[in-house]
């Protein structure tokens, strides 16, 4: 059994797993963490840090559910598409401004 700090790794892993699996069953993330931390005999802040680190280690952003991460990816993709469209519109606008500009009077 390995230990990292005050709690055995098994306790840490179980608490994090419970928090990630059951947080949607509570009114808020803090309520879920508070309840699960109390059941596991630790502070809410300790569990919150462990959950955040587990999410980061898994390659996600801390504090986001799987649905939120998917929505974030969709929004980032949409943002990239809008930026590309904006660049195309800027180039087209500059082109037509040159084409329609009568130039200096002669």
CORGIUR-V320820 format. One line per field, one symbol per residue. ss: DSSP state (H for helix, E for strand, L for the rest). phi: phi as a letter, one per 20 degrees, with the letter a starting at -180 (. if undefined). Layout:
BEGIN
ss: ???
phi: ???
END
This chain:
BEGIN
ss: LLEELLEEHHHHHHHHHHHHHHHHHLLLHHHHHHHHHHHHLLLHHHHHHHHHHHHHHLLLLLLLLHHHHHHHHHHHHHHHHHHHHHHHHHHHHHHHHHHHLLLLLL
phi: .eccmfdfgffgfffffffffdffedfbfffffffffffembeffffgfffgfffffendefndfffffffffffffffffffffffffffffffffffeffnffd
END
